[in-house]
């Protein structure tokens, strides 16, 4: 389930990057509001990545068994 939430957060991050690159964000946000949203989006992606890493069978466990 955490992987699905992480994937959703990643899609949202890509959407915000696209908004930034195309400058369409200016239609919907002030600069301050957009930056705040972008920080929230990035924090969400990082938080879900940590949840996956700590979960049984997560990435951290897989990396330690490869060595």
C-alpha positions as CSV (number, residue, x, y, z in Angstrom):
1,X,0.0,0.0,0.0
2,X,2.8,2.4,0.8
3,X,4.3,1.9,-2.7
4,X,1.0,3.0,-4.2
5,X,1.0,6.2,-2.1
6,X,4.7,6.8,-3.0
7,X,3.8,6.4,-6.7
8,X,1.0,8.9,-6.3
9,X,3.3,11.3,-4.6
10,X,5.8,10.9,-7.4
11,X,3.2,11.6,-10.0
12,X,2.2,14.7,-8.1
13,X,5.8,15.8,-7.9
14,X,6.2,15.3,-11.7
15,X,3.1,17.4,-12.3
16,X,4.5,20.2,-10.2
17,X,7.8,20.1,-12.0
18,X,5.9,20.3,-15.3
19,X,4.0,23.3,-14.0
20,X,7.3,24.9,-13.0
21,X,9.0,24.2,-16.3
22,X,6.1,25.4,-18.4
23,X,5.4,28.4,-16.0
24,X,1.7,27.5,-16.0
25,X,2.0,27.6,-12.2
26,X,1.7,31.4,-12.5
27,X,-2.0,31.0,-13.6
28,X,-2.9,29.2,-10.4
29,X,-0.5,30.2,-7.6
30,X,1.5,33.2,-6.3
31,X,5.2,32.5,-6.2
32,X,5.1,32.0,-2.4
33,X,2.1,29.6,-2.5
34,X,3.7,27.6,-5.3
35,X,7.0,27.2,-3.5
36,X,5.1,26.1,-0.3
37,X,3.2,23.5,-2.4
38,X,6.4,22.3,-4.0
39,X,8.0,21.8,-0.6
40,X,5.0,19.9,0.6
41,X,5.1,17.7,-2.5
42,X,8.8,16.9,-2.1
43,X,8.4,16.2,1.6
44,X,5.5,13.8,0.8
45,X,7.7,11.8,-1.7
46,X,10.5,11.6,0.8
47,X,8.2,10.6,3.6
48,X,6.7,7.7,1.6
49,X,10.2,6.6,0.4
50,X,11.2,6.3,4.1
51,X,8.1,4.3,4.9
52,X,8.9,1.9,2.1
53,X,12.5,1.7,3.2
54,X,11.5,0.8,6.8
55,X,8.8,-1.7,5.9
56,X,9.5,-5.4,6.0
57,X,11.0,-6.3,2.6
58,X,11.7,-2.6,2.0
59,X,14.6,-1.3,0.0
60,X,17.0,-1.0,3.0
61,X,16.5,-4.7,3.7
62,X,17.0,-5.7,0.1
63,X,20.3,-3.6,-0.1
64,X,21.7,-5.3,3.0
65,X,21.0,-8.8,1.7
66,X,22.8,-8.1,-1.6
67,X,26.2,-7.6,0.1
